[in-house]
Structures are given as structure tokens and as C-alpha cells.
Amino acid sequence: MNILLINHYAGSPEMGMEFRPYYMAKEWIRAGHRVTIIAADQAHVRKKKIRIDKSFTEEFIDGIKYIWIKTPPYSGNGLKRILNMRSFYKQLKSKAKFIADKYTPDVVIASSTYPMDNYAGAKIAKAASAAHIFEVHDLWPLSPMELGGYSSRHPFIKYIQKAEDFAYKNANAVVSMLPETKSYMESRGLDLHNWHYIPNGINKSEWENMRPIGEDLKKQLIDIRNNFKFTICYTGSHGIANALHNFIEAAEILKEQEIAFVLLGAGPEKESLIRKASELKNVFFFDSLPKQEIPDFLSYFDATYIGLQRQSLFRFGISPNKLFDYLMAAKPVIQAIDAGNDIVTEANCGISIEAENAKALSVAVLELTQKSKDELNIMGSKGRDYVLQHHTYDVLANRFLRILSDSINSKKHD
């Protein structure tokens, strides 16, 4: 099978997010298929910049063929980002015949966060007599409407809505990363026979070949572990959406309890969080680490934390990569998220509490401190068993391949 995956923000472990296209491609190639990823050179989620002179520059990364499209730079979520998106999918659409002839895909996956790349994906698929798949990360335009306060009458929202409806009505299959999207997608024109759910996951080889943290950081973590009876950590972005002020407030509530609260990462809220915790002796901040060192970092803690602000969009479910890292680390999880799904409860690997509730978080932490090491290990093991069964990329990629194969066969019989 020859797979063409369009994802504006596609990255790799070395260059940064987003990782899913890379991991899926690695598994598909391992299964004997050819994979080409088309991505933009400008993407705010990457830590390493792509430097090219012209569009359709090819590069091989770990055996995967990447095609880079040159797009205008941007920052934030204003007009320049919209122009960046438009440049990306317009170039693809205008070169649809060229792409179809040169790369001869059997299936085209439109997988950017926004749905407009489905116009290009559909045109390329038609030119190549290929199947067209729409992979949904977030529900646009609902995301900018509910998170950004945009009106449904805003011209850009209307444009996104038209693209989303086009994708649901024209794609041969829709793959949702969120588990509770059926009714919404049906309301926008999707035939539910074409709906599929494939969440995010973890790459086992990264855990089998993890890179150890540096000696200085190791010493600091050992000191924290020796000076406190219980340690809990958060790893990842320090943004408003991550609700980390509640993590600090819980640390303040428990400041006399010999419990260490550790935060690893960076983000726009980090300085504010450091100021908030400035007088607390049980809160520790560390800079971001390479993804390959996260497994070793997590091994130094008794428990982990993940939280998000209350958002109506989470009624459709969540699939955060951070959570799967915690489960794979076999550490109990305290999850403070109000969502349509609850993996922590389903896996019986921790405690789920109300979002943005520092008191509830402090109670949950205390509950874990009352458990024995064996009880914590059993809880953590349940999480690891769950993620190995349901959320490794070899499992997910095989499920995806079955959808691709069925879509190709269905299209042949149309």
C-alpha cells in the first residue's frame, strides 16, 4: 500500500511535535507499506525549525519520506496563522495532479488540525483514484468557537465549517482521535458506517531504549526523594489550559505533609507558577527534557498528575499523550479533568477528581500517601497493562491499516 499523509504540523522525536504521523509511518513502513508525509516548514509546535528554499523539498527522516511545503512565518493565532494555513493547503490543491502522478498514493489521509486540507486531499485522491481519509484531531470550527469565543457567523468560522462538512460528506472514512464524536459528526453529515476511533498512544521502542537523565538532575531528584516521604510530578507544557495553579495550591494545602510537588517543562505560565510557589519549600521546577529522557525522569516519582481547565469541548473525550506516558511508566495517576471519557478510572490506575479543584487534588494526594508501596505498584502496573493492550503504536497502526485497506477496497467497488 502506498500511503500519503498530509499533516501541516507533522514532526519527529528530534524536531518536536507533532509525533503521531511519525510513529504511525514507522509502523506502516515496518509492515511493508510505503509512506510519504507532506508538512509545512512553518509550525509553532516544533522546537527545531525546517529550513528549505522552495516548496516540495524532499527529506528522509528515519526512513520516512517528508515533503516540506514552504509557508509564511507566523506566531500566535491571528491573521498570519490563517494565511499560513491557507498557503499550505492551497499549494497542495494547486499541485494535486503533480502529487498524484509523482507519488501514486493508494490512500490519502488529510490529518491537519484544521479541516481545509481535505480540499487538497480529496483532489489528490481523485487524481490518483485513491481513497480519501479524514483524520480528526480536534473538532474545528467548534474548537475556535468554544475556546476562542468566535461567533458561528464569523467569516473564518463559516469557511472552516464548510470545509468540515465537505470532509464528512466526501471522505471514504473518518478516523477520530476522540471517542465521543459520533453524534456530532453525524449532525454534520457523516454516515456513521464511515466513523472510526483511533486514539493517541506510545512508542514501545522509546521505552525499551530510553535515555538516562543527566547526573546533576539525577542527584537533585534523589535529594528530593530522600527529603520527602512522597513525590508527585507533572511533565509537559506550563500553559493556562494545564490548570497548574491548582497543583501549586494543593502543594500549599499540603506543605506540612512532607510531600514534594515537581513540575518539569516550559510554557507561558511557568514564571507565574514560580512566583506563586516562591515561598513553598515543597515545590520544585525543572526545565524541559528531550522526549527520550522522560521515561527515566518519571521513574523517580511515586505518582503523576494531569489536569486541564474545564472546557465544554472535552465532552467529546480526550487523548493526551502525557497520560499514556504516565501509564507506561507504571505510576499511579491523579487526573483532574472533566471529560467524556476517563481512562484512569477505566484502567483502575489512579484517582480521577473534579477539574480545577485544589482541595480535591490535595485529598487525592493524601489518599495515595496512605497506600503501601505494593499497592501503588499494583495500581501503576494496571495502567501499564492497559496502555500496552490498547495504546501502543503497533496496535494502533494495525487498526488504522485495516481501515485504510477497507476504504481502498470499498472505493474499488464503487
C-alpha positions in Angstrom: 0.0 0.0 0.0 1.2 3.5 -0.9 0.1 5.9 1.9 0.2 9.7 1.5 -0.4 11.6 4.8 -1.0 15.3 4.9 -0.3 16.9 8.2 0.6 20.6 8.4 2.4 20.2 11.8 4.0 16.7 11.4 7.3 16.4 13.2 9.5 13.7 14.7 11.1 13.0 18.1 14.1 15.1 17.2 12.3 18.1 15.8 9.3 18.1 18.1 5.6 17.8 17.8 3.5 16.5 16.5 4.6 12.9 16.8 1.6 10.8 15.8 2.3 10.9 12.0 5.9 9.8 12.6 5.0 6.9 14.8 2.2 5.7 12.5 4.5 6.0 9.5 7.3 4.0 11.2 4.8 1.1 12.0 3.3 1.2 8.5 6.7 1.0 6.9 7.7 -1.9 9.2 4.5 -3.6 7.9 5.8 -3.3 4.4 4.0 -0.2 3.1 5.4 3.0 1.6 4.6 6.3 3.4 5.1 9.9 2.4 4.3 12.7 4.8 3.5 16.2 3.5 4.0 19.0 6.1 4.6 22.8 6.3 8.1 24.2 7.1 6.5 26.7 9.5 4.8 25.1 12.5 4.6 26.6 16.0 4.7 23.2 17.8 8.2 22.3 16.6 11.3 23.0 18.6 13.5 22.6 15.5 13.0 24.8 12.5 12.8 23.4 9.0 14.9 25.3 6.6 14.1 25.0 2.9 14.4 27.2 -0.2 11.4 26.0 -2.1 8.2 24.0 -1.7 8.1 20.3 -2.3 11.5 19.8 -0.9 12.0 16.1 0.0 13.8 14.8 3.0 14.1 11.3 4.5 13.9 11.1 8.3 14.4 7.7 9.9 13.2 6.0 6.6 10.1 8.2 6.2 9.9 10.5 3.2 8.9 14.0 4.2 7.8 16.6 1.7 8.1 20.2 3.0 5.9 23.0 1.8 7.3 26.5 2.2 4.8 28.7 4.0 4.8 32.2 5.5 6.0 32.6 9.1 3.5 33.3 11.9 3.2 33.5 15.7 0.0 33.3 17.8 -3.4 32.6 16.5 -4.1 35.7 14.4 -4.3 36.5 10.7 -0.8 35.4 10.0 -1.6 31.8 11.1 -4.7 31.8 8.9 -2.5 32.9 6.0 0.0 30.2 6.8 -2.8 27.5 6.8 -4.2 28.9 3.5 -0.8 28.9 1.8 -0.2 25.2 2.8 -3.5 23.7 1.5 -3.7 26.0 -1.5 -0.3 24.9 -2.7 -1.3 21.3 -2.3 -4.5 21.7 -4.1 -2.9 23.5 -7.0 -0.4 20.7 -7.3 -2.8 17.8 -6.8 -2.2 16.2 -10.3 1.6 16.6 -9.8 1.4 14.9 -6.4 -0.9 12.2 -7.6 1.4 11.4 -10.6 4.7 11.5 -8.7 3.7 9.7 -5.5 0.9 7.5 -6.8 -0.9 7.0 -3.5 -3.4 4.3 -2.9 -4.8 6.3 0.0 -4.6 10.0 1.0 -5.0 10.9 4.7 -5.9 14.6 5.4 -4.7 14.9 9.0 -4.0 18.6 9.9 -5.7 20.1 12.9 -8.0 22.2 10.7 -10.2 20.5 8.0 -9.4 22.6 5.0 -6.6 20.3 3.8 -9.4 17.9 2.9 -10.0 20.0 -0.2 -6.4 19.2 -1.3 -6.7 15.6 0.0 -9.9 14.9 -2.0 -8.4 16.4 -5.2 -5.2 14.4 -4.9 -7.2 11.2 -4.1 -9.4 11.8 -7.1 -6.5 12.3 -9.4 -4.8 9.2 -8.1 -8.0 7.1 -8.0 -7.1 6.7 -4.3 -9.2 6.5 -1.1 -9.6 9.7 0.9 -9.4 9.6 4.7 -10.1 12.4 7.1 -8.3 12.1 10.4 -9.8 14.3 13.1 -7.5 15.7 15.9 -9.8 18.5 17.2 -13.3 19.5 16.2 -12.9 22.6 14.1 -14.7 25.0 14.0 -16.0 24.1 17.4 -12.6 24.5 19.0 -12.1 28.1 18.0 -15.7 28.8 18.7 -15.8 27.3 22.2 -12.2 28.1 23.2 -11.7 31.3 21.4 -15.2 32.8 21.6 -15.7 33.1 17.8 -19.2 33.6 16.6 -20.7 31.0 14.2 -21.3 33.9 11.8 -17.6 34.9 11.7 -16.4 34.6 8.1 -13.4 32.4 9.0 -15.7 30.1 11.1 -18.1 29.8 8.2 -15.1 28.9 6.0 -13.9 26.2 8.4 -17.5 24.8 8.8 -17.8 24.5 5.0 -14.6 22.5 4.9 -15.6 20.2 7.8 -18.9 19.4 6.3 -17.2 18.7 2.9 -14.9 16.3 4.6 -17.6 14.4 6.4 -19.7 14.1 3.3 -16.9 13.2 0.9 -14.2 11.2 2.8 -14.3 7.4 2.4 -13.6 7.1 6.1 -13.2 9.4 9.1 -10.8 8.5 11.9 -11.4 10.3 15.2 -8.8 10.6 17.9 -11.7 11.4 20.3 -14.1 8.7 21.4 -17.3 10.6 21.8 -17.7 12.4 18.5 -20.2 10.1 16.7 -23.4 12.2 17.3 -21.7 15.5 16.5 -20.2 14.2 13.2 -23.5 12.6 12.2 -25.2 16.0 12.8 -22.7 17.5 10.3 -23.4 14.9 7.6 -21.2 11.9 8.3 -22.5 8.4 7.6 -21.6 6.6 10.8 -20.6 3.5 8.9 -17.5 5.6 8.0 -16.7 6.6 11.6 -13.7 5.0 13.4 -11.9 5.7 16.6 -8.1 5.5 17.0 -6.6 7.4 19.9 -3.1 8.5 20.6 -0.5 6.2 22.1 3.1 5.4 23.0 6.0 4.0 21.2 7.4 0.9 22.9 10.9 1.2 21.5 11.4 4.5 23.1 10.7 2.9 26.5 12.9 -0.1 25.7 15.8 2.2 24.6 15.2 5.2 27.0 18.0 7.7 27.5 19.1 8.3 31.1 18.8 11.8 32.6 21.9 13.8 33.4 23.8 13.2 36.6 23.1 16.6 38.0 19.3 16.2 37.6 19.5 12.7 38.9 21.2 13.9 42.1 18.6 16.6 42.6 15.7 14.1 42.2 17.4 11.7 44.6 17.8 14.5 47.1 14.1 15.3 46.8 13.1 11.7 47.2 15.3 11.4 50.3 13.9 14.5 51.9 10.2 13.8 51.3 8.0 10.8 52.1 6.0 11.1 48.9 6.7 12.7 45.5 4.3 13.6 42.7 5.2 15.1 39.3 3.8 16.9 36.3 5.6 16.8 33.0 4.7 18.9 29.9 3.5 22.4 28.9 3.0 25.0 31.5 0.0 26.8 29.9 -3.3 28.1 31.2 -5.1 25.1 29.8 -3.0 22.7 32.0 -4.5 24.1 35.3 -1.2 24.0 37.1 -2.1 26.8 39.6 -4.3 24.2 41.2 -1.3 21.9 41.5 0.6 24.7 43.3 -2.4 25.4 45.6 -2.6 21.7 46.5 1.1 21.9 47.4 0.3 24.8 49.7 -2.5 23.0 51.4 -0.1 20.0 52.0 3.0 22.0 52.8 3.4 20.4 56.2 2.9 16.8 55.0 6.4 16.0 53.6 5.1 15.7 50.0 7.1 17.1 47.1 5.4 18.6 44.1 7.6 18.6 41.0 7.0 20.3 37.6 9.0 19.6 34.5 8.6 21.6 31.3 8.2 25.1 30.0 5.4 27.4 28.8 3.8 30.8 29.1 2.6 30.3 32.7 5.8 29.0 34.1 7.1 32.3 35.6 3.7 32.9 37.1 3.7 29.5 38.7 7.3 30.0 40.0 6.1 33.3 41.7 3.1 31.6 43.1 5.2 28.9 44.7 8.1 31.2 45.7 7.5 30.7 49.5 6.8 26.9 49.3 9.6 24.5 50.2 7.8 21.5 48.7 7.6 22.7 45.1 10.4 22.2 42.5 10.6 23.3 38.9 12.8 21.8 36.2 13.4 22.7 32.6 12.2 20.6 29.7 13.9 17.3 28.8 14.2 15.5 25.5 11.4 13.1 25.0 13.7 10.2 25.2 14.6 11.0 28.8 11.1 11.3 30.1 10.8 7.6 30.9 13.8 7.8 33.2 12.6 11.0 34.8 9.2 9.5 35.7 10.9 6.6 37.4 11.9 8.8 40.3 8.3 9.5 41.5 5.6 7.9 43.5 2.7 9.4 41.4 1.9 11.6 38.5 -0.6 14.4 37.8 -2.5 15.5 34.8 -5.1 18.3 34.8 -7.0 20.5 32.4 -9.2 23.5 32.6 -12.9 22.9 32.4 -13.9 23.1 28.8 -17.1 22.1 27.1 -15.1 20.6 24.2 -13.9 17.8 26.5 -17.4 16.3 26.4 -16.1 14.6 23.2 -13.3 12.9 25.1 -9.6 13.4 25.4 -6.5 11.5 24.2 -3.5 13.2 25.8 0.0 11.8 25.1 1.2 12.8 28.6 -1.3 10.4 30.2 -0.1 7.4 28.1 3.5 8.2 29.2 2.4 8.2 32.8 0.6 4.8 32.3 3.6 3.3 30.6 5.8 4.5 33.5 3.6 2.3 35.7 2.9 5.2 38.1 -0.4 5.9 39.7 -2.2 8.9 38.1 -4.2 11.7 39.6 -6.4 13.1 36.8 -8.2 16.3 37.2 -10.2 16.6 34.0 -13.9 16.8 33.3 -14.2 14.8 30.0 -16.5 12.4 28.1 -14.1 9.6 28.8 -12.0 8.6 31.8 -9.1 6.3 31.0 -7.7 6.4 34.6 -11.0 5.0 36.0 -11.3 2.5 33.2 -7.8 1.2 33.8 -8.2 1.4 37.6 -4.7 3.0 37.7 -5.3 6.1 39.9 -7.8 8.6 41.0 -10.0 10.9 38.9 -11.2 14.1 40.5 -13.1 17.3 39.5 -11.1 19.7 37.3 -9.7 22.9 38.8 -10.3 21.8 42.4 -7.2 22.2 44.5 -8.9 20.8 47.7 -10.0 17.7 45.8 -6.4 17.3 44.5 -4.9 17.6 48.0 -7.3 14.9 49.3 -6.4 12.6 46.4 -2.7 13.0 47.0 -3.2 12.2 50.7 -5.2 9.2 49.7 -2.2 7.9 47.7 0.2 8.6 50.5 -1.8 6.2 52.7 -1.2 3.3 50.3 1.7 0.9 50.7 4.5 0.6 48.0 3.0 -2.6 46.9 -0.5 -1.1 46.5 1.0 1.8 44.5 2.9 -0.6 42.3 -0.2 -2.7 41.6 -2.1 0.5 40.7 0.7 1.6 38.4 1.0 -1.9 36.8 -2.7 -1.8 35.9 -2.0 1.4 34.0 0.9 -0.1 32.1 -1.0 -3.2 31.2 -3.9 -1.1 29.9 -1.7 1.1 27.7 0.2 -1.9 26.3 -3.1 -3.5 25.4 -4.8 -0.5 23.9 -2.4 2.3 23.2 0.9 1.2 21.7 1.5 2.5 18.2 2.0 -1.0 16.7 -1.6 -1.9 17.9 -3.0 1.5 16.7 -1.2 1.4 13.4 -2.5 -2.1 12.6 -6.1 -0.9 13.4 -5.5 2.1 11.1 -4.2 -0.1 8.3 -7.4 -2.2 8.4 -9.4 1.0 7.9 -7.2 2.0 5.0 -7.4 -1.4 3.3 -11.2 -1.5 3.7 -11.5 2.0 2.3 -9.4 1.2 -0.7 -11.4 -2.0 -1.4 -14.7 -0.2 -0.9 -13.6 2.5 -3.3 -12.7 -0.1 -6.0 -16.2 -1.4 -5.8 -18.0 2.0 -6.0 
